[in-house]
Every structure is written in C-alpha cells, then in structure tokens.
Amino acid sequence: MDVRGDLSVDQQGTIVVRDGIGRLTPALAKVLFGRHGFVIQRPVYPDRAETFPLAVMRTGPPSDLPVLFIPGGPGMGSVLPYVGLRATATQHGLDAIMVEHRGVGLSRRDNRGRDLPLDAVTLEAAADDLAAVVQECGVKSVVAYGSSYGSHQAQVFAARHPELVAAMVLDSPLLSVEDDLAMVRAHRRRLLWDGDDPALIAVASAVQDLAATGISMAELSHAVEVVYEFAGPQVLLRLLRARRAGRQKQLWRQVSRLGVRQLEGRGVSGVMEPDLVAGIAYGQLGFGLPVDGEPLDPQLHFAEAAVRQPAFHGQPLDLPTQLAAFNRPLVVVSGDRDLRTPRPIAERAVSLAPDAVLVPLVNMGHSALDAHQSAAVHIAHALTVGAAHGLPAEAGRLSGLRRRGASHWLGHALNVATRLP
C-alpha cells in the first residue's frame, strides 16, 4: 500500500488527496470513511470562530453505551490503522467510536486546506474534541478505552467531561511524566541490566557483554526494547549473541532504527503523523526529557529529535489526583513484557482509583489495542455489560486468545529472522 502523500477530509466528509499520493490509499480511505464515517466542525482554537472538519468513525450496532477507542501516539491515525480492530469489535456486537486526532490524517487540515497550527493541537483541545463527538452521537456516556498515549488522553477527557465517561480502560497507562520515567528506567535496568529476575539473568548478561564492545547505548537500548516487547526474551538473547559474534548486523540496524520516522517530520500519512502533535509529545508529555547517562535509558531514542522540538512545559493536569477522584469502574491492562509503560505504573494506577482492577496479560508487550486486539475487545465488552470486576480472573484466558494486530506479526517476523544464519 502506498501511503506517501497526504489525506484530509472536507466539510462534507469528502476525502481530499494531495501531493501525488498513490491510488490505493485514498480509495481505501474513501471506502472506509464513506461507509461509517462522518465529520463535525470543531474550533481550531477554543476562543475563535475558525473551524476544521474532525473525522469520526462509528461502527457496529448503535447502543446507549458505545466504546470510544483512543489509540496511542500521539500522531497515530484511527481510520486506516484500526480496520481489524473495528471488524473484531463489530463481531462482538460493540458500538465502537474512533476519532481521528486533530492534526492527524483526515483531521489534519482546516477548512481552507491548511495544516492546523502546532499550538492548536493540545491535550485539552483533543479531549474536548472527544466530548463533542460523544454529544454528536446522541449518547449520555461512553466507555473510554485509551491505549498508551490514548490512556493519557482518556484521563484528560474524563477529568474535563466526567459526565460523559461511564467507565474507563487504561491500556498500558501513562500517569505522571517524571514519575513514570523514573519507574521505566528502574524497571528496565532491574530486569535487563542487573538481572534481578532469575529467568532473565542470561539476557541481562548478554546485554552487558554487548555494551562492553562499545556499541552505541542508544542502539542497544532501543533494540532491546523492541525485541523484548514484540518477540520475548529468548529471541532477544539470540539476537544479542548473534550481534556479539558479528552476525545479524543488518537485522540489528533495522531493529535499532524501528520507529525513528514516528519521532518527527511528516511520518506516514493517515498512519502515523508526528509533526503537528509535537507540542503534545514533547511539550506536554516530555518525550524530550534529558538522558541520565545510565544504561538502557529510553530517552536516548528521543535525544536527537528532541533538540528540534518544543521544550517540555508540563502536563495540563495532575493525573494521579484526577484518577483518585474517578469513582466509576476502571480497568488497567498491562502486558508482562511492557518496557515503555511497565507493570509498576499499571499497579500504581490501580492503587490510586477507588474502583479499579488490574488485568495482567502474559507474553505481551505494550498496548493490547495494537498487540492483542481480541483481548482488548473482550475487555471493552465486559465494561459495557457491567462485568469489570470479573476480568482479573479471566486474564489467563484473555492472554491465550488468538492474537491480532500488526505488533503481533512483528514478533513472528523477529523470531524467524533471528533464526537465520
């Protein structure tokens, strides 16, 4: 599929194609959006009259309690990347709503065809967009399912519009920028550098052996994260040993550079567009916080791009305080191999909220919405029927469901590639 150009949608909901994009993507977008999509006009700035068309998808049988799925990023599209998720949700009878984030994909431009201004793309504005969509759909409230960055957006949405959120799912949650970073660093180093987990002693030793050769710590940190999350410790151990022996250099380069296009620039139209959301990523979520000089620092991945991005000026809300006041059902989903928002952050979220449960999924990294969509849909469905409290007992069964999502196939590819000479 050719996705090298630009897509947007006009006031009437017609797909607009610019910059010589290939034929298949706009045709597919038009089919997808034409069947289930609509637009609403939203203010570019809250205090000004100028508006832009915000694209929305709603699939499945209409209900009084839809599920509002909020993907990660920031910069991730909703229309093109989540066709499979919406199909699975429809099979399970879910009324699913997805909003193309302002500044991204079909919601990228204003009514004159101009990119939205960087300072108009904020967490607060995006949360208010969600509220407007829920009201447009004519329902009293929704189950807000947020994954990764989407979990942060879901919490801001719930804090600003509590009457619209009947229940919430935080899948691989973000809470507090500085606190989360400290927990991520400690977790990664405990498991994959210090070898405190007996099952990972050999992996941690191999990581240290490769680091001793003088390999770039930025490369090492990111490659370890990618392979461990998507393919697991045994695949990671094979790759580390192969790289130490001078083999698998091309695979190593590919893995260590995976996701670089998601950090800045135009990215991939309709799929991942980081440029207009940089004020959120770097200014509000601290993607560019300084490195600390210690091994396996996740900030090394962002360091080069961060010098060209907005400075961090803080989160708009104290989410731990907001979460403590959220007195409706809350489900926190956490993969046991998640190195980006690891289990300690999920456990903290559960400890803060008065009516929260943890659903621990095994053999999974970051974001069930991307890596295990069957489990994500089952969890969302449980909240629509008031069955949140039974989900922890179902965690083993949910983990064993057939895996769907692009992240799952990446794990298979890494497993095969690391077995080649």
PLY file of the C-alpha trace (Angstrom):
ply
format ascii 1.0
element vertex 421
property float x
property float y
property float z
element edge 420
property int vertex1
property int vertex2
end_header
0.00 0.00 0.00
1.33 3.41 -0.98
0.87 5.90 1.86
3.41 8.54 0.86
1.09 11.50 0.39
-1.50 13.48 2.31
-5.13 12.79 3.10
-7.69 15.11 4.59
-11.45 15.42 4.66
-13.52 18.46 3.76
-16.63 19.89 5.43
-18.91 17.48 3.56
-16.89 14.42 4.53
-15.25 14.01 1.12
-11.71 12.61 1.05
-9.24 15.12 -0.34
-5.96 13.84 -1.78
-2.82 15.98 -2.10
0.82 15.68 -3.10
0.55 12.81 -5.57
-0.38 10.07 -3.15
-0.67 6.59 -4.61
-4.09 5.41 -5.77
-4.83 2.62 -3.33
-4.70 4.53 -0.06
-7.21 7.30 -0.85
-9.51 4.75 -2.44
-9.35 2.61 0.69
-9.76 5.61 2.97
-12.78 6.74 0.98
-14.37 3.31 1.21
-13.71 3.02 4.93
-14.79 6.53 5.76
-17.73 6.58 3.37
-19.35 3.58 4.99
-19.05 4.53 8.63
-17.54 8.00 8.87
-18.83 11.48 9.45
-17.35 14.86 10.26
-18.15 17.53 12.80
-16.87 21.06 12.74
-14.57 21.92 15.63
-12.92 25.21 16.57
-9.24 25.40 15.71
-8.82 27.49 18.86
-11.50 27.46 21.59
-11.96 31.22 21.58
-12.05 31.80 17.81
-14.60 31.24 15.08
-12.38 29.37 12.62
-13.16 25.66 12.42
-11.82 22.44 10.93
-13.51 19.14 9.99
-12.90 16.45 12.62
-13.26 12.94 11.19
-15.10 10.26 13.15
-15.74 6.55 12.59
-18.65 4.73 14.23
-19.14 1.04 13.57
-21.23 -1.80 14.92
-24.82 -1.77 16.15
-25.79 1.54 17.78
-26.22 1.37 21.54
-26.71 3.56 24.59
-23.14 2.83 25.77
-20.59 2.86 22.94
-16.88 2.23 23.40
-14.67 5.17 22.49
-11.33 3.66 21.42
-8.43 6.12 21.72
-5.18 4.91 20.12
-1.62 5.76 21.08
0.96 8.06 19.60
0.46 10.94 19.73
0.14 11.10 15.96
-1.46 7.72 15.34
-4.34 7.64 12.89
-7.65 5.99 13.70
-9.30 5.38 10.31
-6.63 3.41 8.42
-4.63 1.56 11.13
-7.59 0.06 13.02
-9.69 -1.63 10.36
-9.12 -5.00 12.01
-9.95 -3.72 15.48
-13.27 -2.30 14.32
-14.11 -5.52 12.49
-13.41 -7.54 15.63
-15.45 -5.12 17.73
-18.38 -5.42 15.32
-18.21 -9.22 15.51
-18.65 -8.91 19.28
-21.59 -6.55 18.94
-19.75 -3.44 20.10
-20.81 0.05 19.17
-17.33 1.49 18.54
-16.35 5.11 18.05
-12.91 6.26 16.89
-11.89 9.87 16.36
-9.10 10.89 14.01
-6.99 13.06 16.33
-6.78 16.75 15.44
-3.66 17.40 13.35
-3.56 13.81 12.08
-4.77 12.08 8.90
-8.29 13.04 7.94
-8.39 15.68 10.70
-5.11 17.32 9.73
-6.33 20.46 7.92
-8.71 23.34 8.40
-11.49 24.25 6.00
-9.10 26.19 3.78
-6.84 23.17 3.32
-4.10 24.45 5.64
-2.37 22.32 8.26
-3.63 23.06 11.76
-1.25 25.30 13.75
1.07 23.48 16.12
-0.22 25.40 19.14
-3.81 24.40 18.36
-3.01 20.71 18.85
-3.07 20.15 22.60
-4.23 17.50 25.04
-7.02 19.75 26.26
-8.31 20.53 22.76
-8.18 16.86 21.75
-10.11 15.87 24.89
-12.75 18.49 24.13
-12.99 17.09 20.59
-13.87 13.71 22.09
-16.60 15.30 24.19
-18.09 17.00 21.14
-18.13 13.68 19.27
-19.88 11.86 22.11
-22.52 14.58 22.24
-22.92 14.47 18.45
-23.50 10.71 18.67
-26.50 11.38 20.91
-25.46 9.18 23.83
-25.21 10.12 27.50
-21.84 8.47 28.12
-19.24 6.05 26.78
-16.68 3.52 27.90
-13.41 5.31 27.21
-10.70 2.83 26.17
-7.32 4.57 25.91
-4.09 2.85 24.94
-0.62 4.25 25.71
-0.83 7.97 24.83
-4.54 7.34 24.42
-4.71 6.39 28.10
-3.43 9.87 28.95
-5.98 11.44 26.61
-8.75 9.31 28.12
-7.88 10.56 31.60
-7.86 14.20 30.50
-11.20 13.60 28.76
-12.66 12.05 31.92
-11.36 14.89 34.08
-12.72 17.64 31.81
-16.00 15.89 30.97
-16.73 13.42 33.80
-20.43 13.20 32.97
-19.59 11.60 29.60
-17.45 8.72 30.93
-19.32 5.75 32.42
-16.20 3.59 32.74
-12.62 3.62 31.56
-9.90 1.27 30.35
-6.27 2.35 30.69
-4.26 0.03 28.46
-0.50 0.43 29.10
-1.17 3.63 31.03
0.68 6.90 31.35
0.25 8.84 34.59
2.93 11.32 35.61
5.70 12.24 33.18
8.64 12.45 35.60
7.43 9.71 37.94
6.69 7.37 35.04
10.14 7.91 33.56
11.84 7.07 36.85
9.78 3.86 37.09
10.51 2.90 33.48
14.25 3.36 33.96
14.30 1.36 37.19
12.23 -1.48 35.71
14.30 -1.83 32.53
17.59 -1.83 34.40
16.42 -4.23 37.08
15.30 -6.81 34.53
17.67 -6.39 31.60
20.85 -4.94 33.06
21.10 -6.06 36.69
19.44 -9.44 36.02
17.36 -9.43 39.20
14.82 -11.79 37.61
16.30 -15.33 37.56
14.59 -16.01 34.22
16.44 -13.08 32.63
19.96 -13.48 34.03
21.33 -14.78 30.71
19.65 -11.95 28.79
21.00 -9.28 31.15
24.47 -10.78 30.90
24.27 -10.71 27.09
23.15 -7.08 27.17
26.15 -6.15 29.31
28.51 -8.18 27.12
27.38 -6.34 24.01
27.56 -2.96 25.75
31.18 -3.72 26.68
32.10 -3.83 22.98
31.42 -0.10 22.72
28.20 -0.38 20.76
26.00 2.72 20.90
23.87 2.65 24.04
21.08 4.38 22.11
21.05 1.50 19.62
21.29 -1.11 22.34
18.54 0.39 24.48
16.04 0.66 21.65
16.83 -2.73 20.11
16.44 -4.41 23.50
13.07 -2.71 24.00
11.72 -3.63 20.57
12.77 -7.29 20.56
11.91 -7.99 24.19
8.43 -6.49 23.88
7.46 -7.88 20.50
9.23 -11.23 20.46
10.27 -12.08 24.02
13.47 -12.82 25.95
14.63 -15.89 24.04
14.52 -14.12 20.69
16.31 -11.16 22.25
19.01 -13.45 23.63
19.59 -14.98 20.17
19.94 -11.56 18.57
22.27 -10.22 21.28
24.57 -13.23 20.96
24.50 -13.09 17.16
25.38 -9.39 17.18
28.17 -10.03 19.71
29.56 -12.65 17.32
29.47 -10.21 14.38
26.35 -11.65 12.73
22.84 -10.28 12.06
24.18 -6.75 11.55
21.50 -5.77 9.04
18.69 -7.03 11.26
20.23 -5.18 14.19
20.30 -1.92 12.22
16.68 -2.33 11.21
15.52 -3.07 14.74
17.53 -0.29 16.35
16.06 2.24 13.88
12.48 0.98 14.10
10.08 3.80 14.86
12.50 6.63 14.06
10.04 8.02 11.50
7.49 8.34 14.30
9.58 10.87 16.22
9.38 13.91 13.93
8.55 15.02 10.39
5.57 14.08 8.26
5.71 10.37 9.02
3.28 8.14 7.10
0.06 9.85 6.03
-3.02 8.54 7.77
-0.99 6.08 9.82
1.50 7.97 11.97
2.00 11.73 11.60
4.19 13.17 14.37
4.78 16.72 13.14
1.62 18.57 14.18
1.34 16.75 17.53
4.88 17.65 18.61
3.52 20.16 21.12
1.79 17.29 22.89
4.57 14.72 22.57
7.45 16.95 23.58
5.78 19.96 25.20
3.17 18.19 27.36
4.37 14.57 27.65
8.11 15.11 27.99
9.32 12.90 25.14
12.48 15.00 25.06
13.37 14.96 28.75
17.16 14.73 29.23
19.02 11.44 29.31
20.51 10.42 32.65
23.73 8.79 31.44
22.84 5.34 32.77
22.32 2.12 30.75
19.14 1.38 28.80
17.74 4.88 29.15
14.57 5.14 26.99
15.24 8.86 26.46
18.22 8.03 24.25
15.76 7.13 21.50
14.36 10.68 21.51
17.53 12.66 22.20
18.46 13.52 18.61
14.96 14.64 17.63
14.33 16.45 20.92
16.74 19.30 20.15
14.45 20.38 17.29
11.19 20.02 19.19
9.19 22.12 21.68
10.54 22.25 25.22
8.65 20.40 27.94
6.41 22.76 29.89
4.38 20.25 31.87
1.22 18.20 31.86
-2.06 20.11 31.88
-3.48 18.05 34.75
-2.23 16.13 37.77
-3.50 12.75 36.60
-2.80 10.78 39.80
-5.01 13.24 41.68
-7.67 13.04 38.98
-7.54 9.24 39.00
-8.07 9.15 42.76
-11.34 11.02 42.19
-12.54 8.73 39.38
-15.23 6.71 41.17
-16.54 4.72 38.23
-15.29 1.30 37.03
-11.67 1.38 35.87
-9.77 -1.47 34.22
-5.99 -1.25 33.86
-4.44 -3.53 31.23
-0.74 -4.37 31.43
1.49 -6.69 29.42
4.21 -8.53 31.33
6.82 -7.57 28.68
5.92 -3.88 28.50
9.10 -1.79 28.87
7.54 1.55 27.85
4.79 1.72 30.47
5.72 -1.26 32.65
3.74 -3.08 35.33
4.73 -0.79 38.25
2.95 2.12 36.55
-0.15 -0.01 35.99
-0.12 -1.12 39.63
0.14 2.49 40.74
-2.90 3.40 38.63
-4.92 0.61 40.25
-3.84 1.68 43.73
-4.99 5.25 43.11
-8.50 4.70 41.78
-11.30 3.65 44.17
-12.96 1.13 41.81
-10.10 -0.33 39.76
-8.90 -3.78 38.73
-5.72 -4.93 37.01
-5.82 -7.28 34.02
-2.28 -8.68 33.63
-1.67 -10.18 30.18
1.22 -12.60 29.68
3.62 -12.83 26.73
2.63 -9.34 25.66
4.46 -6.03 25.46
2.98 -2.58 25.06
-0.67 -1.87 24.16
-3.23 -4.63 23.83
-5.04 -2.37 21.37
-2.14 -2.96 18.99
-0.65 -6.28 20.10
-3.70 -8.25 21.28
-6.89 -6.79 19.84
-9.05 -9.80 20.73
-8.27 -9.26 24.41
-8.84 -5.51 24.08
-12.30 -6.03 22.57
-13.29 -8.59 25.22
-12.23 -6.19 27.96
-14.15 -3.33 26.40
-17.24 -5.51 26.04
-17.08 -6.51 29.70
-17.32 -2.88 30.74
-20.37 -2.28 28.56
-22.24 -5.04 30.44
-21.01 -4.16 33.93
-18.61 -7.08 34.28
-15.37 -5.24 35.03
-14.73 -6.92 38.38
-14.61 -10.38 36.82
-11.85 -9.51 34.37
-8.79 -10.26 36.57
-9.92 -13.89 36.87
-10.18 -14.00 33.07
-6.65 -12.69 32.45
-5.21 -16.12 31.63
-7.95 -16.91 29.14
-7.68 -13.46 27.57
-3.92 -13.86 27.20
-4.48 -17.09 25.31
-6.93 -15.70 22.77
-5.81 -15.59 19.17
-3.52 -12.59 18.68
-4.42 -9.89 16.19
-2.74 -6.62 15.31
0.40 -5.51 13.49
2.51 -5.71 16.64
1.85 -9.43 16.93
3.11 -10.11 13.39
6.28 -8.16 14.06
7.09 -10.60 16.86
6.71 -13.54 14.47
8.97 -11.85 11.93
11.69 -11.25 14.53
11.50 -14.84 15.70
12.06 -16.11 12.16
14.76 -13.56 11.31
16.88 -14.32 14.37
17.00 -18.00 13.40
18.59 -17.26 10.04
22.38 -17.54 9.64
0 1
1 2
2 3
3 4
4 5
5 6
6 7
7 8
8 9
9 10
10 11
11 12
12 13
13 14
14 15
15 16
16 17
17 18
18 19
19 20
20 21
21 22
22 23
23 24
24 25
25 26
26 27
27 28
28 29
29 30
30 31
31 32
32 33
33 34
34 35
35 36
36 37
37 38
38 39
39 40
40 41
41 42
42 43
43 44
44 45
45 46
46 47
47 48
48 49
49 50
50 51
51 52
52 53
53 54
54 55
55 56
56 57
57 58
58 59
59 60
60 61
61 62
62 63
63 64
64 65
65 66
66 67
67 68
68 69
69 70
70 71
71 72
72 73
73 74
74 75
75 76
76 77
77 78
78 79
79 80
80 81
81 82
82 83
83 84
84 85
85 86
86 87
87 88
88 89
89 90
90 91
91 92
92 93
93 94
94 95
95 96
96 97
97 98
98 99
99 100
100 101
101 102
102 103
103 104
104 105
105 106
106 107
107 108
108 109
109 110
110 111
111 112
112 113
113 114
114 115
115 116
116 117
117 118
118 119
119 120
120 121
121 122
122 123
123 124
124 125
125 126
126 127
127 128
128 129
129 130
130 131
131 132
132 133
133 134
134 135
135 136
136 137
137 138
138 139
139 140
140 141
141 142
142 143
143 144
144 145
145 146
146 147
147 148
148 149
149 150
150 151
151 152
152 153
153 154
154 155
155 156
156 157
157 158
158 159
159 160
160 161
161 162
162 163
163 164
164 165
165 166
166 167
167 168
168 169
169 170
170 171
171 172
172 173
173 174
174 175
175 176
176 177
177 178
178 179
179 180
180 181
181 182
182 183
183 184
184 185
185 186
186 187
187 188
188 189
189 190
190 191
191 192
192 193
193 194
194 195
195 196
196 197
197 198
198 199
199 200
200 201
201 202
202 203
203 204
204 205
205 206
206 207
207 208
208 209
209 210
210 211
211 212
212 213
213 214
214 215
215 216
216 217
217 218
218 219
219 220
220 221
221 222
222 223
223 224
224 225
225 226
226 227
227 228
228 229
229 230
230 231
231 232
232 233
233 234
234 235
235 236
236 237
237 238
238 239
239 240
240 241
241 242
242 243
243 244
244 245
245 246
246 247
247 248
248 249
249 250
250 251
251 252
252 253
253 254
254 255
255 256
256 257
257 258
258 259
259 260
260 261
261 262
262 263
263 264
264 265
265 266
266 267
267 268
268 269
269 270
270 271
271 272
272 273
273 274
274 275
275 276
276 277
277 278
278 279
279 280
280 281
281 282
282 283
283 284
284 285
285 286
286 287
287 288
288 289
289 290
290 291
291 292
292 293
293 294
294 295
295 296
296 297
297 298
298 299
299 300
300 301
301 302
302 303
303 304
304 305
305 306
306 307
307 308
308 309
309 310
310 311
311 312
312 313
313 314
314 315
315 316
316 317
317 318
318 319
319 320
320 321
321 322
322 323
323 324
324 325
325 326
326 327
327 328
328 329
329 330
330 331
331 332
332 333
333 334
334 335
335 336
336 337
337 338
338 339
339 340
340 341
341 342
342 343
343 344
344 345
345 346
346 347
347 348
348 349
349 350
350 351
351 352
352 353
353 354
354 355
355 356
356 357
357 358
358 359
359 360
360 361
361 362
362 363
363 364
364 365
365 366
366 367
367 368
368 369
369 370
370 371
371 372
372 373
373 374
374 375
375 376
376 377
377 378
378 379
379 380
380 381
381 382
382 383
383 384
384 385
385 386
386 387
387 388
388 389
389 390
390 391
391 392
392 393
393 394
394 395
395 396
396 397
397 398
398 399
399 400
400 401
401 402
402 403
403 404
404 405
405 406
406 407
407 408
408 409
409 410
410 411
411 412
412 413
413 414
414 415
415 416
416 417
417 418
418 419
419 420
